[in-house]
């Protein structure tokens, strides 16, 4: 069936999640060597906390989990600096988009294909991220998992796309840099594109990605 809606994950897919630690390292020597590990730990713990809280039924907004995950990552590096913590959280709220994202979204708009974000971020968080990246008006919908009080890859989150757009699952092209997210979206029935920026192996999960790309630039080639 023809793709009518392209749905993007946000963090790591549209927005560079390493940018906060990278930028902070330019002004804080304590991060000069450890910022890649700090950023990786921060991201990993952020996701782990979302899955663990979903399983426990103890939902907290995604920005709160970002702060908790950062606290763990800083402690793991032996860093106790309140001002640095505050800076990192501020930078995380205003991550830059990957350079190929704006022209891609413009091409999809010209083709009259609906564009949406489906994210674990709470509404205020994703609205600020989109605005600060210069992407205001680039999407028909910003859809947050907060509406159902559980995080991806729970099926209830992907169903929010069905509630917003009058499409069949197979008319949705779901784009994410996260293998687990691709598996969840594939299980729901979406057609999937894994943006594998790091050149990682495919996750050993059901519903492998229909397409694998190194970045977003060639995504329009997959559309009719």
ABEGO torsion letter per residue (X at the ends): XBBABBBBBABGAABBAAAAAAAAAAABAAAAAAAAAAAAAAAAAAAAAAAAAAAAGBBBBAAAAAAAAAAAAAAAAGBBBAAAAAAAAAAAAABBBBAAAAAAAAAAAAAGBBBBBBBABBAAAAAAAAAAAGABGABABBBBAAAAGBBOABAAAAAAAAAABBBBAAABBBBBABAAAAAAAAAAGBBBBBBBAAGBBBBBBBGBBABBBABAAAAAAABX
